[in-house]
Amino acid sequence: MIKATWRKSAIGYSESVKAGVAALGFRKLNQTRELPDNDAVRGALKTLRFLISVEGEPWVPPTRARYKIWRARSNKKHSRGH
């Protein structure tokens, strides 16, 4: 048996990622489940390793996107004296 814990929310990810989390039987965040040790489960856990941690393996949370272009805030409000 493999012990897996759902560590990060799937909000903002594609429907296939959300379906993968549900297919493994997770319902709540930080829920731990004992899953059968077979190739199908190992493949699903490998696909979702950015959301789910496996006991005995270090979990590294995903980093922020480096390609995001940060924009300055608008000055309209301040120029009107608010």
Beta strands, then each sheet from edge to edge (+ up, - down):
strand 1: 2-6
strand 2: 32-35
strand 3: 52-54
sheet 1: 2+ 1- 3+
end
